[in-house]
Each structure stands twice: as C-alpha cells, then as structure tokens.
C-alpha cells in the first residue's frame, strides 16, 4: 500500500478544497493516486450533495451585473451565512450573474451554460461546489432589465464583495440624455428601492389581491367607528391613497429628501440630463425572501456528525 504523505494530502486538498480527513481517506482508497482520489472525492461529494438536497438553503448571496442598457440579478442560496464569505462561492455567484446578463435572466439557460474554465455547466459546477464546501446550495432565481436608450444601473446593499451582497437592485431609466447624470440618478433610486422595498412601479402594476386585502381592512376599521356608508367609502379611498404612497415606487417619497415623490424626481431629472426621463422598471432581490427557514440546532448537528 502506498504511503500517504502529508504532501500528498496537501496536494489533494489544494485541488479539491475537501477536508483533510476526507483527502486522507480518498488517497487510502486509491493507493495514493491523486487523480483517482479527486474522482473518488467527487463521487463521494455527489452522494453527499444528494443527501443535503432536502436541507433548507436560505442564506448565500445575491449578485448583480450591469452593462450600459442591460442588467441582471441572481440569487444563489446556501445553508449558512459563512458560505457567503467563501471565495469559491463568491466566484460562482459572480460568474453566474455575468452569464445571466448574457442570457437575459433566463435561469434555465444560465444553469445549462458552460461554466468558465471547468468543463462543466453551471449546474454541474454548483453540484461540485456542494461536494467541496459541504452544504446544500441552489441556483434559485435570476431576472434582467433592459432599455433601448438610457441606462440600467446595479446596486448592492451591504456588499460583501463587489456586486455581491444580501440585497441586489436594478434600476432602468429610459432617456436620450446625459448617461453619466442618468447613472447617478439611477444609483440614488436603487438605494431608495433597497431601503423601501416597493411592491410595484405604478399603481396599475400593483397586485389586485393586495389592494383588495387592504381595502377590506380599511373598510372594517372605518365601519367599527359607526360612520355612514358615504364617509366609510371616503375613508377607505383615503387609506388606499396612503397605501399606494407606501408600496408603489413612483408614489413613494424619495428617501434622499423624505418629501418629493419619486415620480416628480424622475420628471424633474429632465432638466439635469437634457432630455425626458422615464423610470421603466426596477428589480429588488433580497436574500432568502419567501423561503421558510428552520431553526437548526447547530451544536447538535455537529455532535451527530462526529458520531458517524
């Protein structure tokens, strides 16, 4: 049997990123052949990845990318926030986001795209990353925005690396005006969206079910005050206007000054950039939104792993 030296273990770890004991076992199983040990670890890792598939992955990173008139945003999930600081994971998210920019935010096309420098597609690289890092991960969602003339600007709130963080925003401004000044405005609007989390761009875009829920709540409150039907109707309509100001981007007060409507800010930007400006869209991805998270007993989990 070949001698498993520390240098062999070190070489295998550098090639795979796997743990020391796993590397030592892999070399033992393959008589010290490093290349065969790489394959052994990948096989073992793939098996481990499938076992982890049922675990909740609600952490990770949101990546953004913008190039002139187009932009893309991607969310890749992992089980713990530690993975978001992992260099390999960050490179994966960044590369996937650039591919989303190429494919117009089509998640299926991104997953099937060749991953740079690996000989694997994106989904295959993710599976390999699961094996290496040892956590369940998922390429959860992607989207894009574009304009015919103007700018699409990306912003990351609390970035852990360039264009990677827990909240990613895209803003699309259509205009023939000065692109540098448009970009500066779009950056401010993106910061506004990150802070206020609007539900829609316009009142017409707002989810009808959300409006009806709000209307029912307002009507119930007004009715409890013993008002006449006519007054109740007026109170409900006033309440809905206030609701629009809270959740519709163009109706919100701009966070920069706390009073000017976003729609007015965009309208007045025409004087600054030298041409009419239209805010045509926004995207806001917040990490893990909509995922039901479980409370894990991490200490118990580690103890259980040590007993295996």
C-alpha positions as CSV (number, residue, x, y, z in Angstrom):
1,X,0.0,0.0,0.0
2,X,1.3,3.4,-1.0
3,X,2.5,5.7,1.8
4,X,0.0,8.6,2.3
5,X,2.3,11.5,3.0
6,X,1.4,15.0,4.3
7,X,2.4,16.5,0.9
8,X,0.0,14.2,-0.9
9,X,-2.8,15.2,1.4
10,X,-1.9,18.8,0.9
11,X,-1.9,18.5,-2.9
12,X,-5.3,16.8,-2.9
13,X,-6.7,19.5,-0.6
14,X,-5.5,22.2,-2.9
15,X,-7.0,20.5,-5.9
16,X,-10.4,19.8,-4.3
17,X,-10.9,22.0,-1.3
18,X,-12.1,18.9,0.6
19,X,-11.4,18.3,4.3
20,X,-8.1,16.8,5.5
21,X,-9.6,13.5,6.7
22,X,-11.6,13.1,3.5
23,X,-8.5,13.6,1.5
24,X,-6.5,11.1,3.5
25,X,-9.3,8.5,3.2
26,X,-9.5,9.2,-0.6
27,X,-5.8,8.6,-1.0
28,X,-6.0,5.4,1.0
29,X,-8.8,4.1,-1.1
30,X,-7.0,4.9,-4.3
31,X,-3.5,3.7,-3.3
32,X,-2.1,7.3,-3.3
33,X,-3.2,8.2,-6.8
34,X,-4.1,11.8,-6.6
35,X,-6.1,12.0,-9.8
36,X,-8.1,8.9,-8.8
37,X,-8.5,10.4,-5.4
38,X,-10.0,13.5,-6.9
39,X,-12.6,11.4,-8.7
40,X,-13.2,9.4,-5.5
41,X,-13.9,12.6,-3.6
42,X,-16.2,13.9,-6.4
43,X,-18.2,10.7,-6.3
44,X,-18.4,10.8,-2.6
45,X,-19.2,14.5,-2.7
46,X,-22.0,14.0,-5.3
47,X,-23.5,11.4,-2.9
48,X,-23.2,13.8,0.0
49,X,-24.8,16.6,-2.1
50,X,-27.8,14.5,-2.9
51,X,-28.3,13.8,0.9
52,X,-28.1,17.5,1.6
53,X,-30.7,18.4,-1.0
54,X,-33.6,18.4,1.4
55,X,-32.0,20.9,3.8
56,X,-33.1,24.5,3.8
57,X,-30.8,26.8,1.9
58,X,-31.9,30.3,2.8
59,X,-28.5,32.1,3.1
60,X,-26.0,32.7,0.3
61,X,-25.6,35.8,-1.9
62,X,-27.4,38.0,-4.4
63,X,-25.3,39.0,-7.4
64,X,-25.9,42.0,-9.7
65,X,-24.3,43.0,-13.0
66,X,-25.0,45.9,-15.4
67,X,-23.6,46.8,-18.8
68,X,-24.9,50.0,-20.3
69,X,-28.5,49.4,-21.3
70,X,-29.0,46.0,-19.6
71,X,-28.6,44.4,-16.2
72,X,-29.2,41.1,-14.4
73,X,-29.6,39.9,-10.8
74,X,-29.2,36.4,-9.5
75,X,-29.8,34.7,-6.1
76,X,-27.7,31.6,-5.1
77,X,-28.6,30.0,-1.8
78,X,-26.6,28.1,0.8
79,X,-27.4,26.8,4.3
80,X,-25.2,29.2,6.3
81,X,-24.1,32.8,6.0
82,X,-20.5,31.6,6.3
83,X,-20.6,30.4,2.7
84,X,-21.3,33.9,1.5
85,X,-17.7,34.8,2.6
86,X,-16.2,31.8,0.8
87,X,-14.1,32.8,-2.2
88,X,-15.1,29.9,-4.3
89,X,-18.8,30.5,-3.7
90,X,-18.4,34.3,-4.4
91,X,-16.7,33.5,-7.7
92,X,-19.5,31.1,-8.6
93,X,-22.2,33.7,-7.9
94,X,-20.3,36.4,-9.8
95,X,-19.8,34.2,-12.9
96,X,-23.4,33.0,-12.8
97,X,-24.6,36.7,-12.7
98,X,-22.5,37.6,-15.8
99,X,-24.0,34.6,-17.6
100,X,-27.5,35.8,-16.6
101,X,-26.6,39.1,-18.2
102,X,-25.8,37.3,-21.4
103,X,-28.9,35.2,-21.3
104,X,-31.4,37.9,-20.3
105,X,-32.0,36.5,-16.9
106,X,-33.2,33.1,-18.2
107,X,-32.4,30.8,-15.3
108,X,-32.6,27.5,-17.3
109,X,-30.2,28.9,-19.9
110,X,-27.8,30.0,-17.1
111,X,-27.9,26.6,-15.5
112,X,-27.1,24.9,-18.8
113,X,-24.3,27.3,-19.8
114,X,-20.6,26.2,-19.7
115,X,-19.0,27.4,-16.5
116,X,-15.7,29.2,-17.3
117,X,-12.6,27.1,-17.1
118,X,-14.1,23.9,-15.7
119,X,-15.5,21.8,-18.5
120,X,-18.8,21.6,-16.6
121,X,-22.0,23.5,-17.0
122,X,-23.2,25.9,-14.3
123,X,-25.4,23.3,-12.6
124,X,-22.6,20.8,-12.7
125,X,-20.2,23.3,-11.1
126,X,-22.8,24.0,-8.4
127,X,-23.0,20.3,-7.6
128,X,-19.2,20.2,-7.5
129,X,-19.3,23.2,-5.1
130,X,-21.7,21.4,-2.9
131,X,-19.4,18.5,-2.7
132,X,-16.4,20.7,-1.9
133,X,-18.0,23.0,0.6
134,X,-20.3,20.5,2.1
135,X,-23.6,22.4,2.2
136,X,-26.8,22.3,0.2
137,X,-26.9,25.1,-2.4
138,X,-29.3,26.2,-5.1
139,X,-29.3,28.5,-8.1
140,X,-32.7,29.9,-7.0
141,X,-33.7,32.7,-9.4
142,X,-32.5,35.2,-12.0
143,X,-34.0,38.2,-13.8
144,X,-32.9,41.1,-16.0
145,X,-33.9,44.6,-17.2
146,X,-33.0,46.5,-20.3
147,X,-33.7,49.8,-22.1
148,X,-33.4,50.8,-25.7
149,X,-31.7,54.1,-24.9
150,X,-30.7,55.1,-21.4
151,X,-29.1,53.2,-18.5
152,X,-29.6,50.2,-16.3
153,X,-27.7,50.6,-13.0
154,X,-27.0,47.9,-10.4
155,X,-26.6,48.4,-6.7
156,X,-25.7,46.0,-3.9
157,X,-26.7,46.9,-0.3
158,X,-24.1,45.9,2.3
159,X,-21.9,44.3,-0.2
160,X,-19.5,41.6,1.0
161,X,-17.6,41.8,-2.3
162,X,-18.0,43.9,-5.5
163,X,-21.6,43.4,-6.8
164,X,-22.3,40.7,-4.2
165,X,-24.5,41.0,-1.1
166,X,-27.8,40.3,0.6
167,X,-29.9,42.8,-1.3
168,X,-29.4,43.5,-5.1
169,X,-31.3,46.2,-7.0
170,X,-31.5,47.1,-10.7
171,X,-33.0,50.4,-12.0
172,X,-33.9,51.1,-15.6
173,X,-34.1,54.7,-16.9
174,X,-35.1,55.3,-20.5
175,X,-33.7,58.6,-21.8
176,X,-31.5,60.1,-24.6
177,X,-30.0,62.4,-22.0
178,X,-26.6,62.6,-20.4
179,X,-25.7,59.0,-19.4
180,X,-23.4,59.9,-16.6
181,X,-26.0,62.0,-14.9
182,X,-28.6,59.4,-15.6
183,X,-26.4,56.8,-13.9
184,X,-26.0,59.0,-10.8
185,X,-29.8,59.4,-10.5
186,X,-30.3,55.6,-11.1
187,X,-27.9,54.9,-8.3
188,X,-29.9,57.1,-5.9
189,X,-33.1,55.4,-7.0
190,X,-31.6,52.0,-6.5
191,X,-30.6,52.9,-2.9
192,X,-34.2,54.1,-2.4
193,X,-35.6,50.8,-3.6
194,X,-33.2,48.8,-1.4
195,X,-34.4,50.8,1.6
196,X,-38.2,51.0,0.9
197,X,-38.9,47.6,-0.8
198,X,-41.7,48.8,-3.1
199,X,-44.2,46.2,-4.4
200,X,-44.7,47.7,-7.8
201,X,-43.6,50.5,-10.1
202,X,-47.1,52.1,-10.7
203,X,-50.5,51.8,-9.1
204,X,-51.7,50.0,-12.1
205,X,-49.0,47.3,-11.6
206,X,-49.9,46.7,-8.0
207,X,-51.3,43.2,-7.2
208,X,-55.0,43.4,-7.2
209,X,-55.3,40.9,-4.4
210,X,-53.1,43.1,-2.2
211,X,-55.3,46.1,-2.9
212,X,-58.5,44.1,-2.0
213,X,-56.9,42.9,1.2
214,X,-56.0,46.5,2.2
215,X,-59.5,47.7,1.2
216,X,-61.2,45.1,3.4
217,X,-59.0,46.0,6.4
218,X,-59.7,49.7,5.9
219,X,-63.4,49.2,5.5
220,X,-63.6,47.1,8.6
221,X,-61.7,49.7,10.7
222,X,-63.9,52.5,9.3
223,X,-67.1,50.5,9.9
224,X,-66.2,50.0,13.6
225,X,-66.3,53.7,14.1
226,X,-70.0,53.9,13.3
227,X,-69.6,56.2,10.3
228,X,-72.1,56.4,7.5
229,X,-71.6,54.4,4.3
230,X,-70.6,57.6,2.4
231,X,-67.9,58.5,5.0
232,X,-66.7,54.9,5.2
233,X,-66.1,55.0,1.4
234,X,-64.2,58.3,1.6
235,X,-62.1,56.9,4.5
236,X,-61.3,53.7,2.5
237,X,-60.2,55.7,-0.6
238,X,-58.0,58.0,1.5
239,X,-56.5,54.9,3.2
240,X,-55.8,53.4,-0.2
241,X,-54.0,56.5,-1.4
242,X,-51.8,56.3,1.7
243,X,-51.2,52.6,1.0
244,X,-50.1,53.5,-2.6
245,X,-47.6,56.0,-1.2
246,X,-46.1,53.3,1.0
247,X,-45.8,50.5,-1.6
248,X,-45.8,51.9,-5.1
249,X,-42.3,53.2,-6.2
250,X,-43.5,56.2,-8.2
251,X,-45.8,57.3,-5.4
252,X,-43.3,57.0,-2.6
253,X,-41.5,59.9,-1.0
254,X,-37.9,59.9,-2.2
255,X,-35.6,58.9,0.7
256,X,-33.0,61.5,-0.2
257,X,-35.2,64.4,0.9
258,X,-38.1,62.5,2.5
259,X,-40.9,64.5,0.8
260,X,-40.6,64.7,-3.0
261,X,-42.5,62.0,-4.9
262,X,-40.2,59.6,-6.9
263,X,-42.4,60.4,-10.0
264,X,-41.6,64.1,-9.5
265,X,-37.9,63.4,-9.0
266,X,-37.8,61.5,-12.3
267,X,-39.8,64.2,-14.1
268,X,-37.5,67.0,-12.9
269,X,-34.4,65.0,-13.9
270,X,-35.1,66.0,-17.5
271,X,-33.7,69.5,-16.7
272,X,-30.5,67.9,-15.4
273,X,-29.8,65.3,-18.1
274,X,-31.1,67.4,-21.1
275,X,-34.0,65.1,-22.2
276,X,-37.2,63.5,-20.8
277,X,-36.6,60.6,-18.4
278,X,-38.8,57.6,-17.8
279,X,-38.3,55.1,-15.0
280,X,-39.3,51.9,-16.8
281,X,-38.6,49.2,-14.3
282,X,-36.8,48.0,-11.2
283,X,-35.8,44.7,-9.6
284,X,-35.1,44.0,-6.0
285,X,-33.8,40.6,-4.8
286,X,-33.4,40.2,-1.0
287,X,-31.6,37.1,0.0
288,X,-33.9,34.3,1.2
289,X,-37.2,36.2,0.9
290,X,-40.1,33.8,0.6
291,X,-38.1,30.8,1.9
292,X,-39.3,29.2,5.1
293,X,-36.3,29.0,7.4
294,X,-35.9,26.3,10.0
295,X,-34.3,26.8,13.4
296,X,-31.4,24.4,13.4
297,X,-29.5,23.2,16.5
298,X,-26.1,23.6,15.0
299,X,-24.3,22.2,18.1
300,X,-26.4,19.0,18.0
301,X,-25.8,18.7,14.2
302,X,-22.0,18.8,14.7
303,X,-22.2,16.3,17.5
304,X,-24.2,14.0,15.3
305,X,-21.7,14.3,12.5
306,X,-18.8,13.4,14.9
307,X,-20.5,10.2,15.9
308,X,-20.7,8.9,12.3
